[in-house]
Amino acid sequence: METLRVRSGAQLIPAACFALLILLGAARGDGQPPPAWTDSFGARLEALALLQTLNADLLSHDSATLTLDRWCETHHLASPAHIVAERMTGVEKPPTREQRQLLGVGEAEPIRYRRVRLACGDHVLSEADNWYVPARLTPEMNHALETTDIAFGRAVQPLHFQRRTLSAKLLWSPLPQGWEMAATAPDSGGSPLKIPAAVLEHRAVLTLPDGAPFSEVVETYTSEILAFPQPPQP
């Protein structure tokens, strides 16, 4: 598991992002699932560039939901390209003492927990755990979060919140550590590329314009972010 360096203020431009190697936005075509990516050095390099591109986009914007909206549209994952949340009920994760300190609330003040899947069409792009302080939201926002499947970022968008990333981790590195110093490029002979279920994790705190924190979120991004045809290689 590779930990990415995060600069205060959630601004990160990944070193050697390789974005110029990528031709983004390949069309889905006839609506059928795209063929599996071929396991080759070029494909792994493209996958790494895409993960780093998404990571940088998430780190440089306050709303992960809106970032995934753009990712969904750019890569033609669904039509219309719109992120929909699926609220997972029956799951409880009480806040820890450290989380209460992070959110600046005492032991007696309520903190609510919410877990959702964020999907673009048939593709679940992320799962998010969210702890939030209802007293710092409007009654309308609290009602929507408790009774509907609205994505948290959409529900609280009128607050003009800011996002401060606490950690960002690559859960899967397409290329092995030290690949750039190897005598030969890694290649598995053209077999399908095996992408694990979880590829990227972000932990962040959302704050009001006055700096008051009101939510901590842990987002786990899935292999479905790459559920489009493999970009053509030079």
Disulfide bonds with the S-S distance in Angstrom:
Cys72-Cys120 1.59
